[in-house]
Amino acid sequence: MDTKDRRFLDRLASKNISRRDFIRYSSATLAVASVPKLTGCATYQPRQDCQDQLINGLDRYHENVFEESKIGSIRLNNRVIRSATTLGLGDPNGNPTKELGDAYAELAMGGVGAIITGFSIVQKNGVPGIPNALLIDQDDQVRAYRKMSEAAHLHNTPIIMQIGHAGRQTRRAITGEKPVAPSPVPDKVYDEETPRALTDLEINDIIQNFIKAIERARDSGYDGVQLHVAHGYLLSAFLSSDTNRREDQWGGSLENRFRIVREIYEGARKRVGDYPILVKVNGYDFQSNGMRVEEMAQIATMLENVGCDAIEVSSGIANDGFATSRVPEIPTEAILEFHFKYKDSPYIVKKLLPVFAPLLVDRPEPIYNYNVCAAETIKQHVGIPVIVVGGIRNLHDIEQIIGRNMADYVSMGRPFIIEPDIVSKFKEESQKSSECISCAFCLLALAEGPTRCFYGEIS
């Protein structure tokens, strides 16, 4: 315990807090601090030979990074993609706003090879499922979405709509759905009842919602769509044997767990032909019975066989805490300020959490380029383009990833929040590293309003 922590405890004593209350609040703090912790017992470390290629590579592959290329029918000006990042710029009904179009135009002017939009939700009946999210559940939304695609195309940049279903990773306070029955076991992450299994009718309805959303994206002028099959959202939860405990045709074998994705692809191809449909997947997660690179390599082959145009490799689910978006230190200040579970905590809990959280919360290493080796393994199993995202922050690493054929494209999320023109800077070599410090404050504050860079400080 450092001097600062000792002074804090001395101040607590001076406030005449009883020993019983101190122990009670300390216990409560220890309990709630485990929320962002890795709850599984699995680990993943990138292969050392793969990491050495990035660290020790001296050859320049600048021209490879900034050459023209194609994903399906999508023509890209370079191989650096803006990965899906929610900007919190939907209106109360889940429709895109002018401010969102302006943000896409700024990204396009900044030289990005392609824009993958933030999550658009396919659920019907106007229930976003995620704070400030967009919906793509009604035909009359096409006009508003067309303005978004036009904003990007005005600057000759392709735009791809990411679509998905939140699945278990939402809260009833947001969706308004009433529990089917009380559950004795609270959800580890969202402090809600245990998610219930979908019925066959509901699953088939969701498949049709995805297919209709793909049609709406095409009609809105988007160059393609990306299915969100990562991070523990619905399609990802079906793929993983850790979250998919079903014993029917939708669970059990890998083929059964993949069935929902297969049926979306097969149904969509009948409606939209060869319109580009990409996916974002987890190369791995940290759950004890979760996704592993070897299994995702098999899934990648299955995706290629059903007509997937490109695979973006990410990692982690909500229960993995800061595994999906790595951080150099646990952002306790932002957790206390923005996390719905902590912002209204008692004074003493807010004071104790920063002391205990760094001791309790796992912070996976490395924090840079952490999915590259998984992407390289997956790429060896498919002939379609592979995109990698996760802690990519500088031009040298991008050149090594592309030039050494570890992935066909790189994508970034957080760096574009602080520097929408980072790709132009890389191309001109006026800057060789992003200013993003990976603090994750921007992600924790998503429910508070439009996404912005905090640069590690609440202000």
C-alpha positions in Angstrom: 0.0 0.0 0.0 1.4 3.3 -1.0 1.5 6.6 1.0 -1.5 8.0 -0.8 -3.6 4.9 0.1 -2.5 5.1 3.8 -3.5 8.8 3.9 -6.9 7.8 2.5 -7.5 5.2 5.2 -6.4 7.7 7.9 -9.0 10.1 6.6 -11.7 7.4 6.8 -10.8 6.8 10.4 -11.1 10.6 11.1 -14.7 10.5 9.8 -15.7 8.2 12.7 -16.6 5.3 10.4 -17.1 2.2 12.5 -15.0 -0.9 12.0 -18.1 -2.8 11.1 -19.1 -0.3 8.4 -15.5 -0.2 7.1 -15.4 -4.0 6.7 -18.9 -4.0 5.2 -18.1 -1.4 2.6 -14.7 -2.9 1.9 -16.4 -6.3 1.2 -18.9 -4.7 -1.1 -16.1 -2.9 -3.0 -14.2 -6.2 -3.4 -17.3 -7.8 -4.7 -18.3 -5.2 -7.3 -14.7 -4.6 -8.4 -14.7 -8.1 -10.0 -17.2 -7.0 -12.7 -14.6 -6.1 -15.3 -12.4 -9.0 -14.3 -11.7 -11.9 -16.6 -14.2 -14.4 -15.3 -12.9 -17.5 -17.2 -9.6 -19.3 -16.4 -8.3 -19.4 -20.0 -5.3 -17.5 -21.3 -4.0 -16.6 -24.7 -0.5 -15.5 -25.6 0.5 -14.7 -29.2 3.2 -16.9 -30.7 6.7 -15.5 -30.1 7.8 -16.1 -33.7 4.8 -14.0 -34.9 5.6 -11.2 -32.4 9.2 -11.2 -33.5 8.2 -10.5 -37.1 6.5 -7.3 -35.9 9.2 -6.2 -33.5 12.3 -7.0 -35.5 11.1 -6.3 -39.0 13.3 -3.7 -40.7 12.1 -3.8 -44.3 9.7 -1.1 -45.5 6.4 -2.1 -47.1 4.9 1.4 -47.5 3.7 0.9 -51.0 1.9 -2.3 -50.0 -0.1 -0.5 -47.4 -1.2 2.3 -49.7 -1.9 0.3 -52.8 -5.5 0.0 -54.3 -7.2 -3.3 -53.6 -10.7 -4.9 -53.6 -12.9 -6.8 -51.1 -15.5 -8.4 -53.3 -16.8 -5.5 -55.4 -15.6 -2.9 -52.9 -12.6 -0.9 -54.2 -10.3 0.5 -51.4 -7.7 3.2 -51.9 -5.4 1.6 -49.2 -5.3 -1.2 -46.7 -6.1 0.7 -43.5 -9.8 0.5 -42.5 -11.7 2.2 -39.8 -13.1 -0.6 -37.7 -16.7 -0.3 -36.4 -16.8 2.2 -33.6 -20.1 3.5 -32.1 -20.1 7.3 -32.1 -23.4 7.7 -30.1 -24.8 10.0 -32.8 -28.2 8.3 -33.4 -31.4 10.1 -32.7 -33.8 8.9 -29.9 -35.5 6.6 -32.5 -32.3 5.0 -33.6 -31.9 6.9 -36.8 -28.6 8.3 -38.0 -28.2 12.1 -37.6 -26.5 14.8 -39.7 -23.7 14.9 -37.2 -23.0 11.2 -37.9 -22.8 12.0 -41.6 -20.4 14.8 -40.9 -18.2 12.4 -38.9 -18.1 9.9 -41.8 -17.2 12.7 -44.2 -14.4 13.7 -41.9 -13.1 10.2 -41.8 -13.3 9.9 -45.6 -11.4 13.2 -46.1 -8.8 11.8 -43.7 -7.7 9.2 -46.2 -9.1 6.0 -44.6 -9.3 3.0 -47.0 -12.9 2.2 -46.0 -15.3 3.0 -43.2 -17.0 0.2 -41.2 -19.8 2.0 -39.3 -20.8 1.5 -35.7 -23.2 -1.2 -34.7 -26.7 -0.9 -36.3 -29.3 -3.1 -34.6 -31.6 -5.4 -36.5 -34.1 -5.9 -33.7 -37.6 -4.9 -34.7 -40.0 -2.5 -32.8 -37.6 0.3 -32.1 -35.6 -1.3 -29.3 -31.9 -0.5 -29.8 -30.6 -2.7 -27.0 -27.4 -0.5 -26.6 -27.3 3.1 -25.4 -27.2 5.7 -28.3 -27.2 2.9 -30.9 -28.6 3.0 -34.4 -31.4 0.8 -35.7 -31.9 -0.7 -39.2 -35.2 -2.4 -38.6 -37.6 -0.4 -40.8 -37.7 0.3 -44.5 -38.4 4.0 -44.0 -34.9 4.4 -42.5 -33.3 3.9 -45.9 -33.5 7.6 -46.8 -31.7 8.7 -43.6 -29.0 6.0 -44.1 -28.5 7.0 -47.7 -27.3 10.4 -46.5 -24.6 8.6 -44.6 -23.3 6.7 -47.6 -23.4 9.8 -49.7 -21.3 11.6 -47.2 -18.5 9.0 -47.5 -18.9 8.6 -51.3 -18.5 12.3 -51.8 -14.8 11.8 -50.9 -14.4 8.5 -52.8 -14.4 6.3 -49.8 -16.4 3.0 -49.5 -18.6 2.6 -46.4 -19.7 -0.7 -44.9 -22.6 -1.0 -42.5 -22.0 -3.2 -39.5 -25.2 -4.9 -38.4 -25.9 -7.0 -35.3 -28.1 -8.1 -32.4 -27.1 -7.3 -28.9 -28.2 -10.7 -27.6 -27.5 -11.2 -23.9 -25.2 -8.2 -23.7 -27.8 -5.5 -22.9 -29.9 -4.5 -20.0 -33.7 -4.5 -19.5 -33.4 -0.9 -18.4 -32.6 -0.2 -22.0 -34.7 -2.7 -23.9 -37.8 -2.5 -21.6 -38.4 -6.2 -22.0 -39.9 -7.8 -18.9 -38.4 -11.0 -17.4 -40.0 -14.3 -18.4 -39.4 -15.5 -14.9 -37.3 -14.3 -12.0 -33.8 -15.8 -11.9 -31.8 -16.5 -8.8 -28.4 -15.9 -10.5 -27.7 -12.3 -11.5 -25.8 -11.7 -14.8 -22.1 -11.3 -13.9 -21.6 -8.2 -16.1 -24.9 -6.4 -16.3 -26.5 -7.3 -12.9 -29.6 -8.6 -14.7 -31.4 -11.9 -14.7 -29.8 -14.8 -16.5 -30.5 -14.6 -20.2 -33.2 -17.0 -21.5 -32.9 -19.2 -24.5 -34.5 -18.1 -27.7 -37.3 -20.1 -29.2 -37.1 -21.5 -32.7 -39.7 -19.0 -33.8 -37.6 -16.1 -32.4 -34.4 -17.4 -34.0 -36.0 -17.6 -37.4 -37.4 -14.2 -36.9 -33.9 -12.8 -36.1 -32.5 -14.5 -39.2 -35.1 -12.7 -41.3 -34.3 -9.4 -39.6 -30.7 -9.8 -40.5 -31.6 -10.5 -44.1 -33.9 -7.5 -44.3 -31.2 -5.3 -42.8 -28.7 -6.4 -45.4 -31.3 -5.5 -48.1 -31.8 -2.1 -46.5 -28.1 -1.4 -46.3 -27.8 -2.2 -50.0 -30.8 0.1 -50.8 -29.2 2.8 -48.7 -26.1 2.9 -51.0 -23.7 1.2 -48.6 -20.9 -0.7 -50.4 -21.4 -3.8 -48.2 -22.3 -5.0 -44.7 -20.4 -6.6 -41.9 -22.2 -9.1 -39.6 -21.1 -8.6 -36.0 -20.1 -12.1 -35.0 -17.7 -11.0 -32.2 -17.5 -9.7 -28.7 -20.2 -11.9 -27.1 -23.1 -10.4 -29.0 -25.9 -12.7 -30.3 -24.2 -14.3 -33.3 -21.0 -14.6 -31.4 -22.8 -16.2 -28.5 -24.3 -18.8 -30.8 -20.8 -19.8 -32.1 -19.2 -20.2 -28.7 -19.7 -23.4 -26.7 -19.3 -21.4 -23.5 -22.4 -19.3 -24.1 -24.3 -21.7 -26.4 -25.6 -24.5 -24.1 -28.4 -25.5 -26.4 -29.1 -29.2 -27.1 -31.2 -28.7 -30.3 -30.3 -28.0 -33.9 -28.8 -24.6 -32.8 -26.3 -25.9 -30.3 -23.9 -28.7 -29.6 -21.7 -29.4 -32.7 -19.8 -26.7 -34.4 -22.1 -27.2 -37.5 -25.2 -26.6 -35.3 -23.6 -23.5 -33.6 -22.8 -22.1 -37.0 -26.3 -22.8 -38.3 -27.7 -19.3 -37.6 -24.8 -17.6 -39.5 -25.2 -20.1 -42.4 -28.9 -19.4 -42.7 -28.4 -15.6 -42.7 -25.9 -16.0 -45.5 -27.9 -18.4 -47.6 -31.1 -16.3 -47.2 -29.3 -13.1 -48.0 -27.6 -14.4 -51.1 -31.0 -15.2 -52.5 -32.0 -11.6 -52.0 -28.9 -9.5 -52.7 -26.7 -11.8 -54.9 -23.0 -11.1 -54.6 -23.5 -7.9 -52.6 -20.4 -7.9 -50.2 -21.1 -9.4 -46.8 -18.2 -9.4 -44.4 -18.0 -10.7 -40.8 -16.2 -9.7 -37.6 -15.3 -12.6 -35.4 -13.4 -13.5 -32.2 -10.1 -15.2 -32.9 -10.2 -16.2 -29.2 -11.6 -15.2 -25.9 -10.7 -15.8 -22.2 -13.6 -18.0 -21.1 -12.7 -21.4 -19.9 -14.9 -23.1 -22.6 -14.9 -20.3 -25.1 -13.5 -19.6 -28.5 -10.0 -20.7 -29.5 -7.9 -19.8 -32.6 -8.0 -23.4 -33.9 -11.8 -23.6 -33.8 -12.1 -20.1 -35.3 -9.9 -21.3 -38.2 -12.4 -24.0 -38.9 -15.2 -21.5 -38.7 -13.3 -19.2 -41.1 -13.3 -22.0 -43.7 -17.1 -22.5 -43.2 -17.6 -18.7 -43.7 -15.6 -18.8 -46.9 -17.8 -21.7 -48.1 -21.0 -19.9 -47.5 -19.9 -16.8 -49.5 -18.3 -14.5 -46.9 -16.3 -11.7 -48.6 -13.8 -10.9 -45.8 -13.2 -11.8 -42.1 -12.1 -9.2 -39.5 -10.4 -10.8 -36.6 -10.9 -9.4 -33.1 -11.1 -11.0 -29.7 -13.0 -11.2 -26.3 -16.5 -10.8 -24.9 -17.9 -8.5 -22.2 -17.1 -11.0 -19.4 -13.4 -10.7 -20.5 -13.3 -7.1 -19.2 -10.4 -5.2 -20.9 -9.4 -8.0 -23.2 -11.3 -6.7 -26.2 -9.9 -3.2 -25.8 -6.6 -3.4 -24.0 -5.5 -0.7 -21.6 -2.1 0.2 -20.0 -3.8 0.5 -16.6 -7.3 -0.1 -15.2 -9.3 3.0 -15.9 -11.0 3.2 -12.4 -11.7 6.9 -12.7 -13.7 6.4 -15.9 -15.5 3.3 -14.4 -16.6 5.3 -11.4 -17.7 8.2 -13.5 -19.5 6.4 -16.4 -20.3 2.8 -15.5 -24.0 2.4 -14.6 -23.2 0.1 -11.7 -20.7 2.3 -10.0 -21.6 5.9 -10.7 -24.2 6.1 -7.8 -22.2 4.0 -5.4 -21.7 5.2 -1.8 -18.9 7.6 -1.1 -16.7 5.0 0.6 -17.1 2.5 -2.2 -15.9 5.1 -4.7 -12.9 5.7 -2.6 -12.0 2.1 -2.0 -12.5 0.9 -5.6 -9.4 2.6 -7.0 -7.4 1.1 -4.2 -8.5 -2.5 -4.8 -9.4 -2.7 -8.5 -5.8 -2.8 -9.8 -5.2 -5.8 -7.5 -8.4 -7.6 -8.6 -8.8 -6.9 -12.3 -6.8 -8.8 -14.8 -5.2 -6.7 -17.5 -4.2 -8.9 -20.4 -0.9 -8.5 -22.2 0.2 -7.5 -24.7 -1.8 -4.3 -25.2 -0.6 -3.8 -28.8 -1.1 -5.9 -31.9 -2.7 -8.6 -29.8 -4.9 -10.2 -32.5 -2.3 -10.2 -35.3 -1.0 -13.8 -34.6 -4.6 -15.1 -34.5 -5.3 -13.4 -37.8 -2.2 -14.9 -39.3 -3.3 -18.4 -38.3 -6.8 -17.9 -39.6 -5.4 -16.4 -42.9 -3.6 -19.7 -43.5 -6.9 -21.5 -43.7 -8.8 -19.2 -46.2 -8.4 -17.6 -49.5 -10.6 -14.6 -48.8 -9.2 -11.3 -47.3 -8.5 -11.2 -43.6 -8.6 -8.0 -41.6 -7.0 -7.6 -38.2 -8.0 -5.1 -35.5 -6.7 -4.7 -31.9 -4.0 -2.3 -30.5 -2.6 -1.3 -33.9 -1.1 2.1 -33.3 1.9 2.8 -35.6 3.0 2.8 -39.2 5.9 0.4 -38.7 3.6 -2.3 -37.4 1.0 -1.8 -40.2 3.8 -2.1 -42.8 5.0 -5.4 -41.2 1.5 -6.9 -40.9 0.7 -6.1 -44.5 4.1 -6.6 -46.1 4.7 -9.9 -44.3 1.3 -11.2 -45.3 0.2 -11.6 -41.7 -3.2 -10.1 -42.7 -4.5 -8.4 -45.9 -5.8 -5.3 -44.1 -5.5 -3.7 -40.7 -8.3 -1.8 -39.0 -8.3 0.6 -36.1 -11.0 2.0 -33.9 -9.9 4.3 -31.0 -7.1 6.1 -33.0 -9.7 7.5 -35.4 -11.6 9.1 -32.5 -8.6 11.3 -31.6 -7.3 11.6 -35.2 -9.8 11.1 -38.1 -7.0 11.9 -40.5 -4.4 9.5 -39.2 -4.2 7.5 -42.5 -3.3 10.6 -44.5 -0.6 11.3 -41.9 0.7 7.8 -42.2 0.8 7.9 -46.0 2.6 11.2 -46.0 4.8 10.0 -43.1 4.3 13.3 -41.4 3.4 11.1 -38.4 4.3 7.5 -37.7 2.3 6.7 -34.6 -1.2 7.4 -33.3 -1.6 9.8 -30.4 -4.2 7.4 -28.9 -3.0 6.2 -25.4 -5.5 3.4 -25.3 -7.0 4.6 -22.0 -10.5 3.3 -23.0 -12.3 6.3 -21.4 -14.0 6.9 -24.7 -15.6 3.4 -24.6 -16.7 3.6 -21.0 -18.5 6.9 -21.6 -20.6 5.6 -24.5 -23.9 5.9 -22.5 -23.1 9.5 -21.6 -23.4 11.0 -25.1 -21.5 11.3 -28.3 -18.1 9.5 -28.4 -15.1 11.7 -27.8 -11.5 11.4 -26.7 -10.8 12.0 -23.0 -7.0 11.3 -23.3 -7.0 9.6 -19.9 -8.7 12.4 -17.9 -12.3 13.1 -16.9 -13.1 16.6 -17.8 
